[in-house]
Amino acid sequence: MALGPRLDLRQSQSLVMTPQLQQAIKLLTLSNLEVEAFIGEALDANPLLDVAESGDPAVVADDGPAPDLRRTALERSPVDQLVGEGRADEDRPLDIDPATIDRDRDTGERDSGDWGASGGGGDSELPGIDTHGSAPASLAEHLHRQIGATTRDPQVLFVARWLIDQLDEAGYLVQPLDEVAGALGVSLALAETALARVQALDPTGVGARNLAECLALQLRERDRCDPYMARLLDHLDWLGRGELARLRRLCGVDEDDFGDMLAELRQLDPKPGLRFGGSVPETIIPDILVRAVAPAGWDIAINQATLPRLIVNRAYYVEMRGAAVSKAARAWLGERLADANWLVKALDQRQKTILKVAAEIVRQQDGFFHHGVAHLRPLTLRTVAEAVGLHESTVSRVTANKYLLCARGTFELKFFFTSGVASADGAGAVSAEAVKAAIRQLIEAETPGAVLSDDALVDLLNARGFDLARRTVAKYREAIGLGSSVQRRRQMTLGQTARGQKAMAGSR
């Protein structure tokens, strides 16, 4: 074998991340408000870009967007129809967290709209470490960090996070709780449980519906909410009017004790939320609007109020090209035209991709939009990605930092991805919320002489079509705050004893 230099021809495939592709991936992860800021910078940097006004002619780049890219119609798709289409078998949750799926591993050819197939941007696309921690946490952020450790029930956690976002700057819940339950499609008892979780967070007093409740929460923490203080809180309006003598007589205490009670009230914080800057929490601007339309089903649209439409001003381009005399000036103008054309197309492709993913989420979670949180179906990134023909990483980017507005409120797209368990007949998966609701229903129907053990619950749930192990039933039972069969039997016995003693006292 001779040693020496030689020339070889080799054929290979490689994936090149062009700056345009990196920018397209970045655009997909941004919310509408962030895209609006990006467009503002692009307008300052490129003289050929302009914002289209209502009624403007379609002076856009070649192959410009069709009007229907900003809105789509979706017929109602009941859960039974989805199961009939064979998608329910794929609704098993992945073994890894969806947040870790957002990376690219393939180098094969993909749909031109699947920007995520080529991987994320480099480290230069990520915010620097100096951008974090510079601003103090808001009240909502402070509460969201705590709420996850208070409950393992996803329904309670879902409603509690929604309640946190409704608190005003002082930490009060101004919306009536029955309206909250109706808007989310949950029971009033579930809404009260979620509110109790919020009221247990720091700072004490948040989640109160009025001043008296706010002060009572703080007094309970100090173990000072006795009957005398409760009467004082029930008549705070008298205190505001200066009717101290009348209020003292109502409380039934002497002047020294009454003075101590007032001094203790002054130590409380009537507006605990203002510790976090006192500014109004940032309003969530939805990126996607969903509206029920009969008989077509759902009308899904991009929120155009926060997303201006870009056009390429070709008339100005022709004028500038005629005035350009040097070769460098014409080359610069050609680059600006290419950048403008690409950005318009990239924004249109972003809208089309978001609409495809949002429409599939609405189709899969049709039960939620009709009936509420209890009807959320198991859903994974893989299921949506395969249905719309995109990569999982693209779906993950689309659902990041995006909010959907519907008749039930404003929800982050990530909320619609829930875990599930296999059904007993192998026909598909059922949501964990449905299993917990069935366990709660069985336990609530118990009698003192027939308390169900976990093994009995397994048999009854299996008869209903839930394929669960005993340890899984125990985990779900504990997650919804229900004790073991021994604990429940003891509670029933104590309850019967207490009722019997009360009845005997009443007969006397």
Contacts in CASP RR format, 6 or more apart in sequence:
PFRMAT RR
TARGET T0000
AUTHOR 0000-0000-0000
METHOD contacts of the structure
MODEL  1
MALGPRLDLRQSQSLVMTPQLQQAIKLLTLSNLEVEAFIGEALDANPLLD
VAESGDPAVVADDGPAPDLRRTALERSPVDQLVGEGRADEDRPLDIDPAT
IDRDRDTGERDSGDWGASGGGGDSELPGIDTHGSAPASLAEHLHRQIGAT
TRDPQVLFVARWLIDQLDEAGYLVQPLDEVAGALGVSLALAETALARVQA
LDPTGVGARNLAECLALQLRERDRCDPYMARLLDHLDWLGRGELARLRRL
CGVDEDDFGDMLAELRQLDPKPGLRFGGSVPETIIPDILVRAVAPAGWDI
AINQATLPRLIVNRAYYVEMRGAAVSKAARAWLGERLADANWLVKALDQR
QKTILKVAAEIVRQQDGFFHHGVAHLRPLTLRTVAEAVGLHESTVSRVTA
NKYLLCARGTFELKFFFTSGVASADGAGAVSAEAVKAAIRQLIEAETPGA
VLSDDALVDLLNARGFDLARRTVAKYREAIGLGSSVQRRRQMTLGQTARG
QKAMAGSR
13 107 0 8 1.000
13 108 0 8 1.000
14 107 0 8 1.000
15 107 0 8 1.000
15 118 0 8 1.000
17 118 0 8 1.000
17 119 0 8 1.000
17 120 0 8 1.000
17 121 0 8 1.000
17 122 0 8 1.000
20 342 0 8 1.000
20 346 0 8 1.000
21 115 0 8 1.000
21 118 0 8 1.000
22 120 0 8 1.000
22 121 0 8 1.000
22 122 0 8 1.000
22 125 0 8 1.000
23 346 0 8 1.000
24 115 0 8 1.000
24 346 0 8 1.000
24 349 0 8 1.000
24 350 0 8 1.000
25 115 0 8 1.000
25 116 0 8 1.000
25 118 0 8 1.000
25 119 0 8 1.000
25 120 0 8 1.000
25 121 0 8 1.000
25 397 0 8 1.000
26 121 0 8 1.000
26 125 0 8 1.000
27 35 0 8 1.000
27 38 0 8 1.000
27 346 0 8 1.000
27 347 0 8 1.000
27 350 0 8 1.000
28 115 0 8 1.000
28 116 0 8 1.000
28 350 0 8 1.000
28 353 0 8 1.000
28 354 0 8 1.000
28 394 0 8 1.000
28 397 0 8 1.000
28 398 0 8 1.000
29 397 0 8 1.000
29 400 0 8 1.000
29 401 0 8 1.000
30 38 0 8 1.000
30 401 0 8 1.000
31 285 0 8 1.000
31 287 0 8 1.000
31 401 0 8 1.000
31 402 0 8 1.000
31 403 0 8 1.000
32 285 0 8 1.000
32 287 0 8 1.000
32 302 0 8 1.000
32 303 0 8 1.000
32 306 0 8 1.000
32 307 0 8 1.000
33 285 0 8 1.000
33 306 0 8 1.000
34 401 0 8 1.000
35 307 0 8 1.000
35 347 0 8 1.000
35 350 0 8 1.000
36 306 0 8 1.000
36 307 0 8 1.000
36 308 0 8 1.000
39 51 0 8 1.000
39 308 0 8 1.000
39 310 0 8 1.000
39 347 0 8 1.000
42 49 0 8 1.000
42 310 0 8 1.000
42 343 0 8 1.000
43 49 0 8 1.000
43 50 0 8 1.000
43 51 0 8 1.000
43 310 0 8 1.000
46 336 0 8 1.000
46 339 0 8 1.000
46 340 0 8 1.000
46 343 0 8 1.000
47 316 0 8 1.000
47 320 0 8 1.000
47 336 0 8 1.000
48 312 0 8 1.000
48 313 0 8 1.000
48 316 0 8 1.000
48 317 0 8 1.000
48 336 0 8 1.000
48 337 0 8 1.000
48 340 0 8 1.000
49 310 0 8 1.000
49 311 0 8 1.000
49 312 0 8 1.000
49 313 0 8 1.000
49 340 0 8 1.000
49 343 0 8 1.000
50 310 0 8 1.000
50 311 0 8 1.000
50 312 0 8 1.000
50 313 0 8 1.000
50 316 0 8 1.000
51 308 0 8 1.000
51 309 0 8 1.000
51 310 0 8 1.000
51 311 0 8 1.000
52 60 0 8 1.000
52 308 0 8 1.000
52 309 0 8 1.000
52 310 0 8 1.000
52 311 0 8 1.000
56 311 0 8 1.000
58 64 0 8 1.000
58 311 0 8 1.000
59 311 0 8 1.000
59 312 0 8 1.000
59 313 0 8 1.000
59 314 0 8 1.000
59 315 0 8 1.000
60 311 0 8 1.000
60 312 0 8 1.000
60 344 0 8 1.000
61 312 0 8 1.000
61 340 0 8 1.000
61 341 0 8 1.000
61 344 0 8 1.000
61 345 0 8 1.000
62 341 0 8 1.000
63 345 0 8 1.000
64 344 0 8 1.000
64 345 0 8 1.000
64 348 0 8 1.000
65 344 0 8 1.000
65 345 0 8 1.000
65 348 0 8 1.000
65 351 0 8 1.000
65 352 0 8 1.000
69 348 0 8 1.000
69 351 0 8 1.000
69 352 0 8 1.000
69 355 0 8 1.000
70 301 0 8 1.000
70 302 0 8 1.000
70 304 0 8 1.000
70 351 0 8 1.000
70 355 0 8 1.000
71 299 0 8 1.000
71 300 0 8 1.000
71 301 0 8 1.000
71 302 0 8 1.000
71 355 0 8 1.000
72 299 0 8 1.000
72 300 0 8 1.000
72 301 0 8 1.000
72 355 0 8 1.000
72 359 0 8 1.000
73 293 0 8 1.000
73 296 0 8 1.000
73 297 0 8 1.000
73 298 0 8 1.000
73 299 0 8 1.000
73 300 0 8 1.000
74 296 0 8 1.000
74 297 0 8 1.000
74 298 0 8 1.000
74 299 0 8 1.000
74 300 0 8 1.000
74 359 0 8 1.000
74 362 0 8 1.000
74 363 0 8 1.000
75 296 0 8 1.000
75 297 0 8 1.000
75 298 0 8 1.000
76 297 0 8 1.000
76 298 0 8 1.000
76 366 0 8 1.000
77 363 0 8 1.000
77 366 0 8 1.000
78 366 0 8 1.000
78 367 0 8 1.000
79 366 0 8 1.000
79 367 0 8 1.000
79 375 0 8 1.000
79 377 0 8 1.000
82 88 0 8 1.000
82 363 0 8 1.000
82 364 0 8 1.000
82 366 0 8 1.000
82 377 0 8 1.000
83 427 0 8 1.000
83 428 0 8 1.000
87 364 0 8 1.000
87 383 0 8 1.000
87 387 0 8 1.000
88 427 0 8 1.000
88 428 0 8 1.000
88 429 0 8 1.000
89 426 0 8 1.000
89 428 0 8 1.000
89 429 0 8 1.000
90 380 0 8 1.000
90 382 0 8 1.000
90 383 0 8 1.000
90 386 0 8 1.000
91 377 0 8 1.000
91 378 0 8 1.000
91 379 0 8 1.000
91 380 0 8 1.000
91 383 0 8 1.000
91 420 0 8 1.000
91 428 0 8 1.000
91 429 0 8 1.000
92 378 0 8 1.000
92 380 0 8 1.000
92 420 0 8 1.000
92 422 0 8 1.000
92 429 0 8 1.000
93 378 0 8 1.000
93 380 0 8 1.000
93 419 0 8 1.000
93 420 0 8 1.000
94 101 0 8 1.000
94 380 0 8 1.000
94 381 0 8 1.000
94 382 0 8 1.000
98 380 0 8 1.000
98 381 0 8 1.000
98 396 0 8 1.000
98 414 0 8 1.000
98 417 0 8 1.000
99 396 0 8 1.000
101 381 0 8 1.000
101 392 0 8 1.000
101 393 0 8 1.000
101 396 0 8 1.000
102 392 0 8 1.000
102 393 0 8 1.000
102 396 0 8 1.000
102 397 0 8 1.000
102 400 0 8 1.000
103 119 0 8 1.000
103 120 0 8 1.000
103 393 0 8 1.000
104 116 0 8 1.000
104 117 0 8 1.000
104 118 0 8 1.000
104 119 0 8 1.000
104 120 0 8 1.000
104 391 0 8 1.000
104 393 0 8 1.000
106 117 0 8 1.000
106 391 0 8 1.000
108 117 0 8 1.000
110 117 0 8 1.000
110 391 0 8 1.000
111 389 0 8 1.000
111 390 0 8 1.000
112 349 0 8 1.000
113 349 0 8 1.000
113 352 0 8 1.000
113 353 0 8 1.000
113 390 0 8 1.000
113 394 0 8 1.000
114 389 0 8 1.000
114 390 0 8 1.000
114 391 0 8 1.000
114 394 0 8 1.000
115 349 0 8 1.000
115 353 0 8 1.000
115 394 0 8 1.000
115 397 0 8 1.000
116 390 0 8 1.000
116 391 0 8 1.000
116 393 0 8 1.000
116 394 0 8 1.000
116 397 0 8 1.000
117 391 0 8 1.000
117 393 0 8 1.000
117 394 0 8 1.000
119 393 0 8 1.000
120 393 0 8 1.000
136 276 0 8 1.000
136 277 0 8 1.000
137 145 0 8 1.000
137 276 0 8 1.000
138 276 0 8 1.000
138 279 0 8 1.000
138 281 0 8 1.000
138 282 0 8 1.000
139 167 0 8 1.000
139 169 0 8 1.000
139 171 0 8 1.000
139 206 0 8 1.000
139 273 0 8 1.000
139 275 0 8 1.000
139 276 0 8 1.000
139 278 0 8 1.000
139 281 0 8 1.000
140 164 0 8 1.000
140 165 0 8 1.000
140 167 0 8 1.000
140 281 0 8 1.000
142 202 0 8 1.000
142 276 0 8 1.000
143 164 0 8 1.000
143 167 0 8 1.000
143 198 0 8 1.000
143 201 0 8 1.000
143 206 0 8 1.000
144 161 0 8 1.000
144 164 0 8 1.000
146 201 0 8 1.000
146 202 0 8 1.000
147 157 0 8 1.000
147 160 0 8 1.000
147 161 0 8 1.000
147 164 0 8 1.000
147 197 0 8 1.000
147 198 0 8 1.000
147 201 0 8 1.000
148 157 0 8 1.000
150 160 0 8 1.000
150 197 0 8 1.000
150 200 0 8 1.000
150 201 0 8 1.000
151 157 0 8 1.000
151 160 0 8 1.000
151 197 0 8 1.000
151 479 0 8 1.000
152 478 0 8 1.000
152 479 0 8 1.000
153 436 0 8 1.000
153 479 0 8 1.000
153 480 0 8 1.000
153 481 0 8 1.000
154 418 0 8 1.000
154 419 0 8 1.000
154 432 0 8 1.000
154 433 0 8 1.000
155 186 0 8 1.000
155 190 0 8 1.000
155 373 0 8 1.000
155 374 0 8 1.000
155 433 0 8 1.000
155 436 0 8 1.000
156 190 0 8 1.000
156 193 0 8 1.000
156 194 0 8 1.000
156 197 0 8 1.000
157 194 0 8 1.000
158 184 0 8 1.000
158 373 0 8 1.000
158 415 0 8 1.000
159 180 0 8 1.000
159 184 0 8 1.000
159 186 0 8 1.000
159 190 0 8 1.000
159 191 0 8 1.000
159 194 0 8 1.000
159 373 0 8 1.000
160 194 0 8 1.000
160 195 0 8 1.000
160 197 0 8 1.000
160 198 0 8 1.000
162 180 0 8 1.000
162 184 0 8 1.000
162 411 0 8 1.000
163 173 0 8 1.000
163 180 0 8 1.000
163 191 0 8 1.000
163 194 0 8 1.000
163 195 0 8 1.000
163 198 0 8 1.000
163 207 0 8 1.000
164 198 0 8 1.000
165 281 0 8 1.000
165 284 0 8 1.000
165 410 0 8 1.000
166 173 0 8 1.000
166 174 0 8 1.000
166 175 0 8 1.000
166 180 0 8 1.000
167 173 0 8 1.000
167 206 0 8 1.000
167 207 0 8 1.000
167 273 0 8 1.000
167 281 0 8 1.000
168 174 0 8 1.000
168 280 0 8 1.000
168 281 0 8 1.000
169 273 0 8 1.000
169 274 0 8 1.000
169 278 0 8 1.000
169 279 0 8 1.000
169 280 0 8 1.000
169 281 0 8 1.000
170 270 0 8 1.000
170 271 0 8 1.000
170 272 0 8 1.000
170 273 0 8 1.000
170 274 0 8 1.000
170 278 0 8 1.000
171 205 0 8 1.000
171 206 0 8 1.000
171 207 0 8 1.000
171 208 0 8 1.000
171 271 0 8 1.000
171 272 0 8 1.000
171 273 0 8 1.000
172 207 0 8 1.000
172 208 0 8 1.000
172 209 0 8 1.000
172 210 0 8 1.000
172 214 0 8 1.000
173 195 0 8 1.000
173 198 0 8 1.000
173 207 0 8 1.000
173 208 0 8 1.000
173 209 0 8 1.000
174 209 0 8 1.000
177 188 0 8 1.000
177 191 0 8 1.000
177 192 0 8 1.000
177 195 0 8 1.000
177 209 0 8 1.000
178 188 0 8 1.000
178 191 0 8 1.000
180 191 0 8 1.000
181 187 0 8 1.000
181 188 0 8 1.000
181 190 0 8 1.000
181 191 0 8 1.000
183 408 0 8 1.000
183 409 0 8 1.000
184 191 0 8 1.000
184 372 0 8 1.000
184 373 0 8 1.000
184 408 0 8 1.000
184 409 0 8 1.000
185 371 0 8 1.000
185 372 0 8 1.000
185 373 0 8 1.000
185 374 0 8 1.000
185 408 0 8 1.000
186 372 0 8 1.000
186 373 0 8 1.000
186 374 0 8 1.000
195 207 0 8 1.000
198 206 0 8 1.000
198 207 0 8 1.000
199 205 0 8 1.000
199 206 0 8 1.000
199 207 0 8 1.000
199 208 0 8 1.000
199 217 0 8 1.000
203 269 0 8 1.000
203 272 0 8 1.000
203 273 0 8 1.000
203 275 0 8 1.000
204 217 0 8 1.000
204 218 0 8 1.000
204 221 0 8 1.000
204 272 0 8 1.000
205 213 0 8 1.000
205 214 0 8 1.000
205 217 0 8 1.000
205 218 0 8 1.000
205 269 0 8 1.000
205 272 0 8 1.000
206 272 0 8 1.000
206 273 0 8 1.000
207 214 0 8 1.000
208 214 0 8 1.000
208 216 0 8 1.000
208 217 0 8 1.000
211 236 0 8 1.000
211 270 0 8 1.000
212 233 0 8 1.000
212 234 0 8 1.000
212 236 0 8 1.000
214 270 0 8 1.000
214 272 0 8 1.000
215 233 0 8 1.000
215 236 0 8 1.000
215 265 0 8 1.000
215 268 0 8 1.000
215 270 0 8 1.000
216 225 0 8 1.000
216 230 0 8 1.000
216 233 0 8 1.000
218 268 0 8 1.000
218 269 0 8 1.000
218 272 0 8 1.000
219 225 0 8 1.000
219 229 0 8 1.000
219 233 0 8 1.000
219 264 0 8 1.000
219 268 0 8 1.000
224 264 0 8 1.000
228 251 0 8 1.000
228 252 0 8 1.000
228 253 0 8 1.000
228 257 0 8 1.000
228 261 0 8 1.000
229 261 0 8 1.000
229 264 0 8 1.000
231 250 0 8 1.000
231 251 0 8 1.000
231 252 0 8 1.000
232 239 0 8 1.000
232 247 0 8 1.000
232 251 0 8 1.000
232 261 0 8 1.000
232 265 0 8 1.000
235 247 0 8 1.000
235 250 0 8 1.000
238 246 0 8 1.000
238 247 0 8 1.000
238 250 0 8 1.000
239 247 0 8 1.000
239 262 0 8 1.000
244 258 0 8 1.000
247 258 0 8 1.000
248 255 0 8 1.000
248 258 0 8 1.000
251 258 0 8 1.000
251 261 0 8 1.000
253 261 0 8 1.000
269 275 0 8 1.000
284 403 0 8 1.000
284 410 0 8 1.000
285 303 0 8 1.000
285 306 0 8 1.000
285 403 0 8 1.000
286 303 0 8 1.000
286 403 0 8 1.000
286 404 0 8 1.000
286 405 0 8 1.000
286 410 0 8 1.000
287 302 0 8 1.000
287 303 0 8 1.000
287 306 0 8 1.000
287 354 0 8 1.000
287 402 0 8 1.000
287 403 0 8 1.000
287 404 0 8 1.000
288 300 0 8 1.000
288 301 0 8 1.000
288 302 0 8 1.000
288 303 0 8 1.000
288 354 0 8 1.000
288 355 0 8 1.000
288 358 0 8 1.000
288 402 0 8 1.000
288 403 0 8 1.000
288 404 0 8 1.000
288 405 0 8 1.000
288 413 0 8 1.000
289 299 0 8 1.000
289 300 0 8 1.000
289 301 0 8 1.000
289 302 0 8 1.000
289 303 0 8 1.000
289 404 0 8 1.000
289 405 0 8 1.000
290 298 0 8 1.000
290 299 0 8 1.000
290 300 0 8 1.000
290 358 0 8 1.000
290 362 0 8 1.000
290 369 0 8 1.000
290 404 0 8 1.000
290 405 0 8 1.000
290 406 0 8 1.000
291 298 0 8 1.000
291 299 0 8 1.000
291 301 0 8 1.000
291 406 0 8 1.000
291 407 0 8 1.000
292 298 0 8 1.000
292 299 0 8 1.000
292 369 0 8 1.000
292 407 0 8 1.000
293 299 0 8 1.000
298 359 0 8 1.000
298 362 0 8 1.000
298 369 0 8 1.000
300 355 0 8 1.000
300 358 0 8 1.000
300 359 0 8 1.000
300 362 0 8 1.000
301 355 0 8 1.000
302 351 0 8 1.000
302 354 0 8 1.000
302 355 0 8 1.000
303 405 0 8 1.000
307 351 0 8 1.000
310 340 0 8 1.000
310 343 0 8 1.000
310 344 0 8 1.000
310 347 0 8 1.000
311 344 0 8 1.000
312 337 0 8 1.000
312 340 0 8 1.000
312 341 0 8 1.000
312 344 0 8 1.000
317 333 0 8 1.000
317 337 0 8 1.000
320 333 0 8 1.000
321 330 0 8 1.000
321 333 0 8 1.000
324 330 0 8 1.000
324 333 0 8 1.000
353 390 0 8 1.000
353 394 0 8 1.000
353 398 0 8 1.000
354 398 0 8 1.000
354 402 0 8 1.000
356 388 0 8 1.000
356 390 0 8 1.000
357 384 0 8 1.000
357 388 0 8 1.000
357 390 0 8 1.000
357 395 0 8 1.000
357 398 0 8 1.000
357 399 0 8 1.000
357 413 0 8 1.000
358 398 0 8 1.000
358 404 0 8 1.000
358 413 0 8 1.000
360 384 0 8 1.000
360 387 0 8 1.000
360 388 0 8 1.000
361 379 0 8 1.000
361 384 0 8 1.000
361 399 0 8 1.000
361 404 0 8 1.000
361 413 0 8 1.000
361 416 0 8 1.000
362 369 0 8 1.000
364 377 0 8 1.000
364 379 0 8 1.000
364 383 0 8 1.000
364 384 0 8 1.000
364 387 0 8 1.000
364 416 0 8 1.000
365 376 0 8 1.000
365 377 0 8 1.000
365 379 0 8 1.000
365 416 0 8 1.000
367 375 0 8 1.000
367 376 0 8 1.000
367 377 0 8 1.000
368 375 0 8 1.000
368 376 0 8 1.000
368 377 0 8 1.000
368 408 0 8 1.000
368 416 0 8 1.000
369 406 0 8 1.000
369 407 0 8 1.000
369 408 0 8 1.000
372 408 0 8 1.000
373 433 0 8 1.000
374 433 0 8 1.000
374 434 0 8 1.000
374 437 0 8 1.000
376 416 0 8 1.000
376 418 0 8 1.000
376 431 0 8 1.000
376 433 0 8 1.000
377 418 0 8 1.000
377 431 0 8 1.000
378 418 0 8 1.000
378 419 0 8 1.000
378 420 0 8 1.000
378 421 0 8 1.000
378 429 0 8 1.000
378 430 0 8 1.000
378 431 0 8 1.000
378 432 0 8 1.000
379 416 0 8 1.000
379 417 0 8 1.000
379 418 0 8 1.000
380 417 0 8 1.000
381 392 0 8 1.000
381 395 0 8 1.000
381 396 0 8 1.000
381 399 0 8 1.000
381 417 0 8 1.000
382 392 0 8 1.000
384 395 0 8 1.000
385 391 0 8 1.000
385 392 0 8 1.000
385 394 0 8 1.000
385 395 0 8 1.000
388 395 0 8 1.000
398 413 0 8 1.000
399 412 0 8 1.000
399 413 0 8 1.000
399 414 0 8 1.000
399 417 0 8 1.000
400 413 0 8 1.000
400 414 0 8 1.000
402 412 0 8 1.000
402 413 0 8 1.000
403 410 0 8 1.000
403 411 0 8 1.000
403 412 0 8 1.000
403 413 0 8 1.000
404 410 0 8 1.000
404 411 0 8 1.000
404 412 0 8 1.000
404 413 0 8 1.000
404 416 0 8 1.000
418 431 0 8 1.000
418 432 0 8 1.000
418 433 0 8 1.000
419 431 0 8 1.000
419 432 0 8 1.000
420 429 0 8 1.000
420 430 0 8 1.000
420 431 0 8 1.000
420 432 0 8 1.000
421 429 0 8 1.000
421 430 0 8 1.000
421 432 0 8 1.000
421 435 0 8 1.000
421 466 0 8 1.000
421 467 0 8 1.000
421 468 0 8 1.000
421 472 0 8 1.000
422 428 0 8 1.000
422 429 0 8 1.000
422 430 0 8 1.000
422 467 0 8 1.000
423 429 0 8 1.000
423 430 0 8 1.000
423 465 0 8 1.000
423 466 0 8 1.000
423 467 0 8 1.000
424 462 0 8 1.000
424 465 0 8 1.000
424 466 0 8 1.000
424 467 0 8 1.000
425 465 0 8 1.000
426 467 0 8 1.000
430 465 0 8 1.000
430 466 0 8 1.000
432 476 0 8 1.000
435 461 0 8 1.000
435 466 0 8 1.000
435 468 0 8 1.000
435 476 0 8 1.000
436 476 0 8 1.000
436 479 0 8 1.000
436 480 0 8 1.000
438 461 0 8 1.000
438 464 0 8 1.000
438 466 0 8 1.000
439 457 0 8 1.000
439 461 0 8 1.000
439 473 0 8 1.000
439 476 0 8 1.000
439 477 0 8 1.000
439 480 0 8 1.000
439 482 0 8 1.000
440 480 0 8 1.000
440 482 0 8 1.000
442 452 0 8 1.000
442 457 0 8 1.000
442 460 0 8 1.000
442 461 0 8 1.000
443 452 0 8 1.000
443 457 0 8 1.000
443 477 0 8 1.000
443 482 0 8 1.000
443 488 0 8 1.000
446 452 0 8 1.000
446 488 0 8 1.000
446 492 0 8 1.000
448 489 0 8 1.000
448 492 0 8 1.000
448 493 0 8 1.000
448 496 0 8 1.000
451 485 0 8 1.000
451 488 0 8 1.000
451 489 0 8 1.000
451 492 0 8 1.000
452 460 0 8 1.000
452 485 0 8 1.000
453 485 0 8 1.000
454 470 0 8 1.000
454 473 0 8 1.000
454 474 0 8 1.000
454 477 0 8 1.000
454 484 0 8 1.000
454 485 0 8 1.000
455 470 0 8 1.000
457 473 0 8 1.000
457 477 0 8 1.000
458 468 0 8 1.000
458 469 0 8 1.000
458 470 0 8 1.000
458 473 0 8 1.000
461 468 0 8 1.000
461 473 0 8 1.000
462 468 0 8 1.000
468 476 0 8 1.000
474 484 0 8 1.000
477 483 0 8 1.000
477 484 0 8 1.000
482 488 0 8 1.000
END
